[in-house]
Every structure is written in C-alpha cells, then in structure tokens.
Amino acid sequence: MQHLDEEKIINVVSPEKDVDGFHPLNIGNLAIRGRKPFFVPCAPKGCIELLLSHGVEIKGKRAVIIGRSKIVGLPTSLLLQRHHATVSVLHAYTKNPEHITSEADIVVVVDVGVPNIVRGNWLKKGVVVIDMGTNQVKLVDWGSKPFRVLDSWLNQKGYQRMVKETWSKDQQGGWGGIVLKNKLRNLKNAIKQWSKVNVDINVSKIQRLRQQLND
C-alpha cells in the first residue's frame, strides 16, 4: 500500500461524500468557528458524545490530548475547543508532558503506539480519562467492572482512587462500535443529502421538459 498517495486519494473524494470526515475542507471547517463541516471524523465525534452522555462538563475545563494524529488527535482537539475547553496537544517533542497532563480535567489518549505512556502520577484526583489507543492489553478485574486496558497504565498504584471516570476502547462494544455507528450515521446523512439533490435535479429537468412541450 506504500505506493498509494494518501493525499491524492483524499482530495479526489468529494467533501459532501467524505463520511470519514478527513477531507481538508471538512477538517478546515471544523477548525473555523461558525463554520460547519459536511462530516465530523467518527472516533473524535464519539469521544465528545461519550463525555456529554455521561454529564462530563467540558466548557472551561482543561483538556489534554496525547497524540496528534490527523484522523483522531487533531479533530478531537478541535471538537473540544468547539465545546470551549482549553486544549493542549502533546506529542513526541513536548517537554514535561507529565506536568501538563497533571493539570488536566480531561485526558484523551489516542493512537500514540507507546504502551504505558501515562503513569498514575501524571494524573490529578478527579480527572476524566478516555483511552482511544491500541496496544497490547490484559484483563484487569477492577471492582465490579472488568476493564480491558493498556498493560499497565490504568493499573498503576494510586490510580483507581484518583480517576473519576475511565472509559477504555474495549468497554461496551469498544471504539470500533462507536466509529462504525457514527460512520453509518454519516453515510445515512450523505445518502439523504444526495437523494435530495438528485430529486431537485430531476424536478428541474421535468419542469424544463414541460416548458419545451408547452412552447
């Protein structure tokens, strides 16, 4: 697959049909206040939905995104800003990441590809953590809820009493289920929109034909 040019492929796709939400126009509109993208990337959208559905306040909170991938990290940071969070994005060149993370009210870990990257002492008491990463995992029995988590940053000493809520990608169907749900939702909206466009085009054709016949 290395011979494929990702940018060329993305640019060929119409923004109105870009159900993944990766087109530069959709990402650009997501970044600009007052504009609305045709589609929002599925995993980041699920992240915000998860926070809101559990009553987590985002407005005015400090959020840290660990990982700046253009399909998850970047759009997640843009969505959090749209909800008026103060957002920091950490990457390989960030200095003192543990200090920045320790001040966060919300921590989102995306696909950085490094197991154990977040330690229990990086987190303050009451922080909300969402794990969207993919690494080797093992089953940890945490009270009445079995958590399939990274080996082992959710199992650090002192972590359990510090974290208010933690959601892992493998809980309740996992992030795969969340991504699929949002992708199908985007696909449904795309079909509805394009069906409406085609109906409008056909109506215009019929009207022109009638006019020609009357003439």
N, C-alpha and C positions, 0 to 999 in steps of 0.2 A: 504493500500500500504506500510505500515511500515515494513512488513515482507520481502520486496524485498531489495536485496543488490545492490545498485546503481553501485558500483564499479565493481562488478562481471559482471553485465549486460553490462556495457560499455566495459569492457575488452574482452567480448565474441564477440562483434561486430568487424568485420574486418575493419581496418583503411581505406582501399580502398572503403568501403561501408558506412562509417560513414558520412552521408550527413549533420548531425548536427555539425560535427567538434569537438566533445567532447572527442574523444579518446585520451589517454595520448600521443600517438605518434604524433597525429596531433597538439595538444597543444604544445608539446615539440619542434616540428619542427618550429612551429610559433614563438617560443621564441628564436631560434638559428638563428643568422644572416647567410644568404647564403643558408639556407635550405628552402624547400617548402613543406607545409603540403598538404595532399591529398585534404582536405577541410578546409575552414575557417568558424568558427561559424557565423550563419546567421545575427543576430542582430548587433554584432560588425562590420561585413563587411558592413552592411547597414549604420552604423554610419559614417564610413570613406567615403563611396560613397556619402553620403549626404554632407559632408564637401567639398569634391573635386568638386562635381557637382555645388556647389554654389560659387566656386572660393575662398574658405577659405584657406589661406596659413597655412600649418601645420609645415613645416620644420623650425626648430629653435624656434618654439613657445613653451610657457609653457602651458601644458595641465594638468588639474586636473580631475581625475575620482573619483566620490563619490560613493563608494560601490565596493567591491572586489569579487563579486560572480564569481565562476569559469566558468559560462556559458556566462556572459556578461562583468562584470567589468574587470576581468583578461585578456581575449582575446582582449578587446578594448584597454587596456593599451599596450599590445604587438603590436597591429597594429599601434597605434600612434607612438610607438618607431621605428617601421619599416619605418615610414614616417619622422623620425628624429625630433620628438618632444621631449621635456624634460618633462617627465611624473611623476606626483605624484598621488598615490592612497590613498584615505582617507578611514578610517574605524572607527569602534566604539572606538578604542583605540588611535586614532590620537589626539594629543594635538594641540590646537589653529587652528582648521580647517578653521575658518573664515579668519585668516591671510594668510594661504597657498592659499585658494581659491581667495582671493582678488588680488593676483599677477598673476592669470591665464589669458591667452589669450583665452583659450578654456576650457569650463567646461562641463563635461558629467555626468549627474545624472542617475544612474541605479537603480535597484530594491533594495533600502535600507529599504523600508517598513515604512518610517517615513515621514508623511506629514509635510510641512513647514520647512523642514530641511535646506533649503538655503534661506537666507534673502537677501533683496536688498542691504544691506550694506556690504555683503560679496563679492560683485562683483565690478570690476573696470569698468570705462567707455570704451565702445567699445568691451567688451567681447562677445564671441560667446557661446551660451548655447544650449545644446541638452538635452532634458528631455526624458529619456527612462524608467522612473519609473512608478509604478502603485499604485495609491491611489485614495481616494475619490476626485471627481472633480466637478467643476461647470463651466458653460459657462460664459466667460468674454468677453464683447464687447470691443476689443482693436482697436480703429480706424476703418478701413475698413475691418479688418480681425477678424473673431470670433475665439478666441483661447479657446480650452477646456484644462484647465490647472489644476495643483495642487491647492487646496484651502489652501494657497493663495500665494505661493512664487513668482509667476510671476506677482502678483498684488500688490507688496509692493510699498510704496511711493518712488518715485525717480527711480524705476527700469526701467521704459519704456525709459527714456532718456539715461540710461547708457548702455543698451544692444544693440549691433549692429544687431545681428540676434538671433532669438529664434525659435527652432523647437520643437514642442511637439509631443508625440507619437500618438496623435489623429488627427493630421493635415494630410491632403492629403492621407487619407486611413489608417493612423496610422502605428505604428511599426509592427502590425500584418501583414499588407500587405507587408511591407518591408521584414520581416522574411520569409513569405511564398514565395515571389518572389525569394529570394536567396536560399531557401531550394529546390524549384523546379529546379532552375539553377544547384545546386549541384547534384540533382537527375539525371538530364539530362546528366551531365558530367559523373556520375558514370555508367549509363546505356551504354553510348557510349564507355567508357573505358572497361567495362566488355564484351560488344559485340565484341570489337576488340580482347580481349583476347580469347574469345570463338572461333572466326573466325580463329585466329592463331593456336589454338589447333586443330580445325577441319582440317585445311590445313595440319598440321603436320601428322595427322592420315591418311589422304588421300595419302600423299607422302609415308608414310611407307607402306601402303597397296599396292600402285603401285609397290614399290620396291620388296615387297614379291611376287607379281604376276609375275614380270619380272624374279625373281630368280627361 
